[in-house]
Amino acid sequence: MHYGGLAAGLGWGMASEALRRSTSAGDSTEPRPGLLLSEANVERLVNKLSKMRGAALKLGQFLSIQDTKLLPPQLEAVLHQVQNNANYMPEWQTERVLAQDLGVDWRQHFASFDMRPFAAASIGQVHSAVLSPTSPLASAYPASLHVAVKVQFPGVRQSISSDLANLKWLLLATSVLPRGLYLDNTLRVLERELDDECDYVREAEFGERMRTLIGRSRLAKDFAVPRVVKELSGPMVLTTEMMYGKPLKDALELDQSSRDWIGTRILDLCLHELFEFHLMQTDPNWSNFLYNEQRQKIELIDFGASRPYNEHFIATYGRLLSCAIAEDRDGSIRYSQELGYLTGEEDEV
């Protein structure tokens, strides 16, 4: 019903916009956006995608970080709003998920727990809490540790495939996306990533693994990874040490030297993840990278999209980079095809 209602609303918006334009002055030479992306329809898309959660919101977030040249400016503006918008669960539903994963006595472990989330994303919301000094877990963690508790929306994982199929129908029916975005491949990748991100046990394991790898490397002086509170985590709840930095999406406010420092470190991290760790956090959402100016560190959160890579991939990707650096076009094409980035059927550019 969500998708049918949205499609009907978009159709009504297109008809209304067509009528409005037909009655307005027709001698203007200023280009006008397509009927589908009228101001009213843009608002409809934001409101619906934000409420649908799961696949719909994830697709909106994914598209919002693509090359802006591919997207109409109206759609780009919508998707940037979607990236920062998400509805919260009602309190009773949050408590039910917490009790299901942590036990009915879950509150005994917290000195305080803010039931109003401070963040929400495609599959869950995040709460601020403080561990109780009288909890049975107190001896295992610093006194009154401030933590972030991520709680998954019920039913999100079970609806991934059907939601993506409905979204594909909606996007094709409305032609809202430009050509060249490889929709089928994009949706396949999103389905795999969403399923991984819904597995909080997997995310906890990769978070701890990345924390260990970075802690043992020279990156430790510039990066921090939050500790996982395993005893207060499960399939739908993930509790980690709180990080206090500002998202890198706000880094444009910083001075040039700070931005240069951040950019250099992020590139260093990327190369380490690929060629040293063979493990990469593949979600390019800048909200997962926090700059803590006081600590002079970049804090890394959210490892649900982490992916290990085998030796063959790493070696081939290294050859591709070497060819690109040497401006070896034939070599770049050959290794891109071997990795599946190109098919060999692309137009000559």
C-alpha positions as CSV (number, residue, x, y, z in Angstrom):
1,M,0.0,0.0,0.0
2,H,2.9,2.3,0.7
3,Y,4.2,2.1,-2.9
4,G,0.8,2.1,-4.6
5,G,-0.1,5.2,-2.6
6,L,3.1,6.9,-3.5
7,A,2.7,6.1,-7.2
8,A,-0.9,7.5,-7.1
9,G,0.3,10.6,-5.3
10,L,3.0,11.2,-7.8
11,G,0.6,10.7,-10.7
12,W,-1.8,13.3,-9.1
13,G,1.1,15.6,-8.6
14,M,2.1,15.3,-12.3
15,A,-1.5,16.1,-13.4
16,S,-1.7,19.1,-11.1
17,E,1.6,20.4,-12.3
18,A,0.6,20.0,-15.9
19,L,-2.6,21.9,-15.3
20,R,-0.7,24.7,-13.5
21,R,1.8,25.0,-16.3
22,S,-0.9,25.1,-19.0
23,T,-2.6,28.0,-17.3
24,S,0.6,30.0,-16.7
25,A,2.5,32.2,-19.1
26,G,3.8,30.2,-22.0
27,D,6.4,32.6,-23.4
28,S,9.0,32.1,-20.8
29,T,12.3,30.7,-22.1
30,E,13.5,29.5,-18.7
31,P,13.8,25.7,-18.6
32,R,11.3,24.0,-16.3
33,P,11.9,20.7,-14.5
34,G,10.0,17.6,-15.5
35,L,6.4,17.2,-14.4
36,L,7.4,14.3,-12.1
37,L,9.9,16.4,-10.1
38,S,7.6,19.2,-9.3
39,E,8.0,20.8,-5.9
40,A,4.9,19.0,-4.5
41,N,6.1,15.6,-5.8
42,V,9.6,16.2,-4.4
43,E,8.0,16.6,-1.0
44,R,5.9,13.5,-1.4
45,L,9.1,11.5,-2.2
46,V,10.9,12.8,0.9
47,N,7.9,12.1,3.2
48,K,7.2,8.6,1.9
49,L,10.9,7.4,1.7
50,S,11.5,8.7,5.2
51,K,8.6,6.7,6.6
52,M,9.2,3.5,4.7
53,R,12.5,2.8,6.4
54,G,14.5,-0.2,5.3
55,A,15.1,-0.6,1.5
56,A,13.3,2.6,0.5
57,L,15.3,4.8,2.9
58,K,18.5,3.0,2.1
59,L,18.1,3.6,-1.6
60,G,17.4,7.2,-1.0
61,Q,20.6,7.4,1.1
62,F,22.6,5.6,-1.6
63,L,21.4,7.9,-4.4
64,S,22.1,11.0,-2.2
65,I,25.8,10.4,-2.3
66,Q,26.1,9.7,-6.0
67,D,27.8,12.0,-8.5
68,T,25.4,15.0,-8.5
69,K,25.8,15.3,-12.3
70,L,23.8,12.2,-12.7
71,L,20.8,13.4,-10.7
72,P,18.3,16.2,-11.5
73,P,18.9,19.0,-8.9
74,Q,15.4,18.6,-7.5
75,L,15.9,14.9,-6.9
76,E,19.3,15.5,-5.4
77,A,17.8,18.0,-2.9
78,V,15.1,15.4,-2.0
79,L,17.6,12.7,-1.4
80,H,19.9,14.8,0.8
81,Q,16.8,15.4,3.0
82,V,16.0,11.7,3.0
83,Q,19.6,10.9,4.1
84,N,19.0,13.0,7.3
85,N,15.3,12.1,7.9
86,A,13.9,9.0,9.5
87,N,10.9,8.3,11.7
88,Y,11.4,6.9,15.2
89,M,9.7,3.8,16.7
90,P,7.1,4.3,19.3
91,E,8.5,3.8,22.8
92,W,6.6,0.5,23.4
93,Q,8.1,-1.0,20.3
94,T,11.6,0.0,21.3
95,E,11.1,-1.5,24.7
96,R,9.8,-4.7,23.2
97,V,13.0,-5.1,21.0
98,L,15.3,-4.4,23.9
99,A,13.5,-6.9,26.1
100,Q,13.6,-9.5,23.4
101,D,17.4,-9.2,22.9
102,L,18.6,-8.2,26.4
103,G,16.0,-9.7,28.6
104,V,13.0,-8.2,30.5
105,D,15.4,-6.9,33.1
106,W,17.4,-4.9,30.6
107,R,17.1,-1.7,32.5
108,Q,19.1,-3.0,35.4
109,H,22.3,-2.6,33.3
110,F,21.8,1.2,32.7
111,A,22.0,4.1,35.1
112,S,20.1,6.1,32.5
113,F,18.6,5.4,29.1
114,D,17.2,8.1,26.9
115,M,14.1,6.6,25.2
116,R,14.2,9.4,22.6
117,P,16.8,8.4,19.9
118,F,19.5,10.9,18.9
119,A,19.9,9.4,15.5
120,A,17.9,7.2,13.1
121,A,18.8,5.5,9.8
122,S,17.5,3.1,7.3
123,I,17.2,0.0,9.6
124,G,17.3,1.3,13.1
125,Q,17.7,4.1,15.6
126,V,20.3,5.0,18.2
127,H,19.8,5.8,21.9
128,S,22.1,7.5,24.4
129,A,22.6,5.5,27.7
130,V,25.0,5.2,30.7
131,L,26.0,1.8,32.1
132,S,25.0,1.3,35.7
133,P,27.8,0.9,38.3
134,T,25.6,-1.6,40.1
135,S,25.1,-3.8,37.0
136,P,26.5,-7.3,37.0
137,L,28.6,-6.1,34.0
138,A,30.1,-3.2,35.9
139,S,33.4,-4.9,36.6
140,A,34.0,-5.5,32.9
141,Y,33.7,-1.9,31.7
142,P,34.8,1.6,32.9
143,A,32.5,3.1,35.6
144,S,29.5,4.9,34.2
145,L,30.5,4.3,30.6
146,H,28.5,6.4,28.1
147,V,27.2,4.1,25.4
148,A,25.3,4.2,22.1
149,V,22.5,1.6,21.9
150,K,21.4,0.8,18.3
151,V,17.9,-0.8,18.1
152,Q,16.7,-2.3,14.8
153,F,13.2,-1.6,13.4
154,P,11.2,-4.9,13.7
155,G,10.4,-6.6,10.3
156,V,13.0,-4.6,8.3
157,R,15.1,-7.7,7.4
158,Q,12.1,-9.8,6.4
159,S,10.8,-7.1,4.0
160,I,14.1,-6.4,2.1
161,S,13.4,-8.4,-1.0
162,S,9.8,-7.4,-1.5
163,D,10.5,-3.8,-0.7
164,L,13.3,-3.7,-3.3
165,A,11.0,-5.4,-5.9
166,N,8.3,-2.8,-5.3
167,L,10.8,0.1,-5.4
168,K,12.2,-1.2,-8.8
169,W,8.6,-1.2,-10.2
170,L,8.0,2.3,-8.8
171,L,11.3,3.7,-10.2
172,L,10.8,2.2,-13.6
173,A,7.2,3.2,-13.8
174,T,7.9,6.8,-13.0
175,S,11.2,7.1,-14.8
176,V,12.4,9.1,-11.9
177,L,16.1,8.0,-12.3
178,P,18.4,9.0,-15.1
179,R,19.9,6.4,-17.4
180,G,23.3,5.1,-16.5
181,L,22.7,4.2,-12.8
182,Y,22.6,0.4,-13.5
183,L,19.4,0.0,-11.4
184,D,19.4,-3.8,-11.4
185,N,23.0,-4.0,-10.2
186,T,22.4,-1.2,-7.7
187,L,19.4,-3.1,-6.2
188,R,21.4,-6.4,-6.0
189,V,24.2,-4.7,-4.1
190,L,21.7,-2.9,-1.8
191,E,19.9,-6.2,-1.0
192,R,23.2,-7.8,0.0
193,E,24.3,-4.8,2.0
194,L,20.9,-4.4,3.8
195,D,20.9,-8.1,4.8
196,D,24.4,-7.7,6.2
197,E,23.6,-4.5,8.0
198,C,20.6,-6.1,9.6
199,D,22.9,-8.7,11.2
200,Y,24.0,-6.9,14.4
201,V,26.0,-9.9,15.5
202,R,28.1,-9.7,12.3
203,E,28.5,-6.0,12.7
204,A,29.7,-6.4,16.3
205,E,32.3,-9.0,15.2
206,F,33.6,-6.7,12.4
207,G,33.7,-3.7,14.7
208,E,35.9,-5.6,17.2
209,R,38.0,-6.9,14.4
210,M,38.6,-3.4,12.9
211,R,39.3,-2.0,16.4
212,T,42.0,-4.7,16.8
213,L,43.5,-4.2,13.4
214,I,43.7,-0.4,13.7
215,G,44.9,-0.6,17.3
216,R,47.9,-2.7,16.2
217,S,48.8,-0.4,13.2
218,R,50.2,3.1,12.9
219,L,46.7,4.3,12.3
220,A,46.0,4.1,16.0
221,K,47.3,7.6,16.6
222,D,44.7,9.1,14.2
223,F,41.7,6.8,14.4
224,A,39.4,5.4,17.2
225,V,36.9,2.6,17.0
226,P,34.3,2.2,19.8
227,R,34.4,-0.8,22.0
228,V,31.5,-3.2,21.7
229,V,29.5,-4.1,24.9
230,K,28.9,-7.7,23.8
231,E,26.8,-8.6,26.9
232,L,24.3,-5.9,25.9
233,S,24.2,-6.7,22.2
234,G,22.2,-9.3,20.1
235,P,20.6,-9.8,16.7
236,M,18.6,-6.6,16.9
237,V,20.5,-4.5,19.5
238,L,24.0,-3.3,19.4
239,T,25.7,-1.4,22.3
240,T,29.0,0.3,21.8
241,E,31.1,3.0,23.5
242,M,29.8,6.5,22.7
243,M,31.8,8.6,20.2
244,Y,31.7,12.4,20.4
245,G,33.0,13.6,17.1
246,K,31.2,15.6,14.4
247,P,30.2,13.8,11.2
248,L,32.6,14.5,8.3
249,K,29.7,15.7,6.2
250,D,30.1,18.9,8.3
251,A,33.8,19.1,7.6
252,L,33.4,22.0,5.1
253,E,33.0,24.2,8.1
254,L,36.6,23.5,9.2
255,D,39.7,25.4,8.1
256,Q,41.8,24.2,5.1
257,S,44.6,22.6,7.2
258,S,42.1,20.5,9.1
259,R,40.3,19.4,5.9
260,D,43.7,18.5,4.4
261,W,44.6,16.5,7.5
262,I,41.3,14.6,7.4
263,G,41.5,13.9,3.7
264,T,45.0,12.5,4.0
265,R,44.1,10.2,6.9
266,I,40.9,8.9,5.2
267,L,43.0,8.0,2.1
268,D,45.6,6.3,4.4
269,L,42.8,4.4,6.1
270,C,41.3,3.3,2.7
271,L,44.7,1.9,1.5
272,H,45.3,0.2,4.8
273,E,41.9,-1.4,4.8
274,L,42.5,-2.8,1.3
275,F,46.1,-3.8,1.2
276,E,46.9,-4.4,4.8
277,F,43.7,-5.5,6.5
278,H,41.9,-7.0,3.5
279,L,38.8,-5.7,5.2
280,M,36.9,-2.6,4.3
281,Q,33.9,-0.7,5.7
282,T,32.2,-0.2,2.3
283,D,29.4,2.2,3.3
284,P,30.5,5.7,2.0
285,N,28.1,7.5,4.3
286,W,30.1,10.4,5.8
287,S,28.0,10.2,8.9
288,N,29.9,7.0,9.8
289,F,33.2,9.0,10.1
290,L,33.4,11.5,13.0
291,Y,36.0,14.1,13.5
292,N,36.9,14.7,17.2
293,E,38.8,17.9,17.2
294,Q,39.6,17.8,20.9
295,R,41.2,14.3,20.6
296,Q,42.6,15.0,17.1
297,K,41.2,11.7,15.9
298,I,38.7,10.4,13.4
299,E,36.2,8.1,15.0
300,L,34.8,5.2,13.0
301,I,31.3,3.8,13.6
302,D,28.9,1.5,12.0
303,F,30.6,-1.6,10.5
304,G,27.5,-3.3,9.2
305,A,28.7,-3.0,5.6
306,S,32.2,-4.3,6.3
307,R,33.5,-6.7,3.7
308,P,36.6,-9.0,3.6
309,Y,38.5,-9.4,0.3
310,N,40.6,-12.3,-0.8
311,E,44.2,-12.3,-2.0
312,H,43.3,-12.6,-5.7
313,F,41.0,-9.5,-5.6
314,I,43.6,-7.4,-3.7
315,A,46.4,-8.4,-6.1
316,T,44.3,-7.6,-9.2
317,Y,43.0,-4.4,-7.7
318,G,46.6,-3.4,-7.0
319,R,47.6,-4.0,-10.6
320,L,44.6,-1.9,-11.7
321,L,45.8,1.0,-9.6
322,S,49.3,0.6,-10.9
323,C,48.0,0.8,-14.5
324,A,45.9,3.8,-13.7
325,I,48.9,5.6,-12.2
326,A,51.0,4.7,-15.2
327,E,48.2,5.9,-17.5
328,D,48.2,2.4,-19.1
329,R,44.7,2.5,-20.7
330,D,44.8,-1.1,-22.0
331,G,46.0,-2.5,-18.7
332,S,43.3,-0.5,-16.8
333,I,40.6,-1.9,-19.1
334,R,41.9,-5.5,-18.8
335,Y,42.0,-5.5,-15.0
336,S,38.7,-3.6,-14.7
337,Q,37.1,-6.4,-16.8
338,E,38.7,-9.1,-14.7
339,L,37.3,-7.5,-11.6
340,G,33.9,-7.0,-13.1
341,Y,33.9,-3.2,-13.2
342,L,33.6,-3.3,-17.0
343,T,32.0,-5.9,-19.2
344,G,33.8,-5.2,-22.5
345,E,30.6,-4.0,-24.1
346,E,30.8,-0.4,-23.0
347,D,30.8,2.4,-25.6
348,E,34.1,4.0,-26.5
349,V,34.6,7.2,-24.5
